[in-house]
Amino acid sequence: MPAKKEYLTTSGQRALKISAGVLGGYILSACLHLLLAVVTPFREQILLSSTFTFFLCWAGLMILAFLARNGWKIWGIYLLSSVVFSGIIYFAR
């Protein structure tokens, strides 16, 4: 018995979610770790531990991308968050 078409996502939305999870999650994870390194006084410790926490953050953001209903919305959230984090990094230095 095949699944109903109304419960399946379109191929465009699926591609948006995959790209948001892989690329957007990677960019947002990098911006988050750089922001923590700039803002907190524990720069070396954060950069050393980021090799482990970066992957965990990226995996979590990838899962969140697939939980969203709209791929455009998750791309917007990830890009807006990355721009905000990058702006804080730029002006904090």
Contacts in CASP RR format, 6 or more apart in sequence:
PFRMAT RR
TARGET T0000
AUTHOR 0000-0000-0000
METHOD contacts of the structure
MODEL  1
MPAKKEYLTTSGQRALKISAGVLGGYILSACLHLLLAVVTPFREQILLSS
TFTFFLCWAGLMILAFLARNGWKIWGIYLLSSVVFSGIIYFAR
9 17 0 8 1.000
13 70 0 8 1.000
13 71 0 8 1.000
16 71 0 8 1.000
16 72 0 8 1.000
16 74 0 8 1.000
16 75 0 8 1.000
17 65 0 8 1.000
17 66 0 8 1.000
17 68 0 8 1.000
17 71 0 8 1.000
17 74 0 8 1.000
18 65 0 8 1.000
19 75 0 8 1.000
20 65 0 8 1.000
20 71 0 8 1.000
20 74 0 8 1.000
20 75 0 8 1.000
20 78 0 8 1.000
21 61 0 8 1.000
21 62 0 8 1.000
21 65 0 8 1.000
21 66 0 8 1.000
21 74 0 8 1.000
21 78 0 8 1.000
22 62 0 8 1.000
24 61 0 8 1.000
24 65 0 8 1.000
24 75 0 8 1.000
24 78 0 8 1.000
24 79 0 8 1.000
24 82 0 8 1.000
25 58 0 8 1.000
25 61 0 8 1.000
25 62 0 8 1.000
25 65 0 8 1.000
25 78 0 8 1.000
26 58 0 8 1.000
27 78 0 8 1.000
27 79 0 8 1.000
27 82 0 8 1.000
28 57 0 8 1.000
28 61 0 8 1.000
28 78 0 8 1.000
28 81 0 8 1.000
28 82 0 8 1.000
28 85 0 8 1.000
29 54 0 8 1.000
29 57 0 8 1.000
29 58 0 8 1.000
29 61 0 8 1.000
30 54 0 8 1.000
31 81 0 8 1.000
31 82 0 8 1.000
31 85 0 8 1.000
31 86 0 8 1.000
31 89 0 8 1.000
32 57 0 8 1.000
32 85 0 8 1.000
33 46 0 8 1.000
33 47 0 8 1.000
33 50 0 8 1.000
33 53 0 8 1.000
33 54 0 8 1.000
33 57 0 8 1.000
34 85 0 8 1.000
34 89 0 8 1.000
35 85 0 8 1.000
35 88 0 8 1.000
35 89 0 8 1.000
36 46 0 8 1.000
37 43 0 8 1.000
37 46 0 8 1.000
37 47 0 8 1.000
37 50 0 8 1.000
38 88 0 8 1.000
38 89 0 8 1.000
38 92 0 8 1.000
38 93 0 8 1.000
39 88 0 8 1.000
39 92 0 8 1.000
40 46 0 8 1.000
61 78 0 8 1.000
64 74 0 8 1.000
65 71 0 8 1.000
65 74 0 8 1.000
65 78 0 8 1.000
68 74 0 8 1.000
END
